[in-house]
């Protein structure tokens, strides 16, 4: 006999305004405990010092995590000029200094090189794996860390305000972007060095920080049903995919892992889409003719 899972079988999203000083994993564990949920995961790690949107998936919503991870995300961050650190943020040790400071015009002119399809080398203190070991573990042990440049799509990079020693910017980028690397490389491009002083994720895909659950509210209502009202539907994680309706018979076939009937919609042959029945997600898959070939299915 299969062991009964502990907790409630909750399905959906809880969006947290993550406080500084906590790892993303610690936030997920606290949310899982606070809602007494059986299963939880998050879409897109935030550094411990960072704040803002951390989307936590519960139950069936964990199957939609890759779609949120792949979505555009926005950050507001402050760069401190004149210092490079070994972590590329204020948590690290200063390894190089400069007396130079950039003008507002110089900052604006430099931003164009960081917009569009760019490449960036992740920070040495990052979760990127080298021969199966996290880069930050090697860096903490004093090992030389050499990471390859990775492609990144930057939708926007805008200067919001600046002073002599700092600049506040807004970044909208795709999957895999490191704000710390942007700050580091921008500082070097300007000849003044720089690192991230503060970092806040303002939105991630369909989730916005204005609608997020604060840490204070989470703690005040932990282990009570009051938190259930903050649960957003599984389907919001599929917002970037076309929705195609199916029938009861089609839903049954899809949930059993077989191709199922779909009505015509805004998806063409070979597109990835999701099938719904009465507004509920049934499956995600590839459109082939009048059927969806499922890659992941949702419990009805």
Secondary structure, 3 states (H helix, E strand, C coil): CCCCCCCECCCEEEEEEECCCCCHHHHHHHHHHHCCECCEEECCCCCCCCEEEEEEEEHHHHHHHHHHHCCCEEEEEEEEECEEECCCECCCCEEEECCCCCCHHHHHHHHHHHCEEEEEECCCCCCCEECCEEHHHHHHCCCCCCCCEEEEEEEEEEEEEECCCEEEEEEEECCCCCHHHHHHHHHHHCCCCEEEEEEEEEEECCEEHHHCEEHHHHHHCCCCHHHHHHCECHHHHHCCCEEEECCHHHHHHHHCCCCEECCCCCCCCCCEEEEEECCEEEEEEEEECCEEEEEEECCC
